Amino acid sequence: MNAPHNPDSPVEHIRRIHAELTAIRRDLHSHPELGYHEVRTSDIVAAKLLSWGIEVHRGIAKTGLVGVVKGMKSASGRAIGLRADMDCLPMHEVGSVEHKSQNAGAMHACGHDGHTTMLLGAAHYLAETRNFDGIAYLIFQPAEEGGGGGKAMIRDGLFERFPADEIYALHNWPSLPPGKIGVRPGPVLAATDQIQIKVCGKGGHGAMPHLAIDPVVIAAQIITALQTIASRNVNPVDSVVVSVCSMQTSQFGAYNVIPDAVQLMGTARSFRPETRDLAEQRLRQLVDGIASAMGGSAEITYRRGYPPTINTEREARFAAKVGEKIFGTGNVVIDGDPNMGGEDFSYMLQARPGAYILLGQGGATEGRFLHSTKYDFNDEMIPLGAGYLAALVEEALPG
């Protein structure tokens, strides 16, 4: 890591409590909680904020909370929001770390324990120094992993009660080396839509397929045809992914039975609203047409998930500028490609200008990717990430 050393920077202040923050992070990792059930996590966060003299508002989207830190001045009349997610994933941890999950079927495999801890580190520094003109809203959000906690907080009046002028979120990224960040204007992450298809035919004997309508063959044709949405329907310079990820027949266990039906499940990912509409339209046409042409039928459920995560131009460039001060020139990646993953911070970016920033975590070469069973947050990044979040406040609201 080649981050510049500045004894007056938020990073160096936060390094003084690095051990305390690491202990918090590892405790959260040991006790992961699923979306809207982050009771223990929320209690810990609230207790820490209150102990540092920070005003706390709880019960927003059930387990969400907001800490309010007022600067030494208020003449600007402006406010900035910083968001961290708190929930875990419904999966079993396989790693051997001492702070391994104690809750079966629950694991912090996406680093939300680290995100929560970094925002706590920023909160400690901001409450201690208050070297800014305005208000910092520290948003601890539940249920990012599929539960739409960001949308729920907005629905509960987040921005009416805490009217941030701009908002930022920091997410760890194993594909980036430690000590680097990535931020770009425009699309960062994709819209995430869910697909369920029931292909119906007529079951029969595997030796007499002419007397049946084989839904397995129909499903195979559908799976292949759906790939033409990306290759033949969408502009090659645009991006769309349609993946069938699961297939289940109504009969399993007999090698000579043609089933009555096949269930397919998958996902569609895109960045542009027009592309999203086109993908759904073509999927319905292909599925209905192929099933009908082969003598069967199909039932389609297409659920639109999180919208694309799109950074606003000014705020993304501001986040990059602050990143250069904290991480050093050359350690800010502004030309990285968008990723087809999804995030419900997208809802907050629809409501307020802001940016979603990637914090280098490392570990990808060792197979420690996000959502892997051996993932663990890199604790060495806590002071850098927390200091960067604090610097966003000080730079956006100079005192």
Secondary structure, DSSP 8 states (H G I E B T S, - for coil): ------TTSHHHHHHTTHHHHHHHHHHHHHS---TT--HHHHHHHHHHHHHTT-EEEEEETTTEEEEEEE-SB-TT--EEEEEEE---BSS------TT--SSTT-B--SSHHHHHHHHHHHHHHHHHH--SBSEEEEEEE---SSS-HHHHHHHTTHHHHS--SEEEEEEEETTS-TT-EE--SEEEE-EEEEEEEEEE-B-EETT-GGGSB-HHHHHHHHHHHHTHIIIIIS-TTS-EEEEEEEEEES--S-TTEE-SEEEEEEEEEESSHHHHHHHHHHHHHHHHHHHHHTT-EEEEEEE--S--EEE-HHHHHHHHHHHHHHH-TTSEE-S---BS---THHHHHHHS-EEEEEEE---GGGT--TT-TT----GGGHHHHHHHHHHHHHHHS--
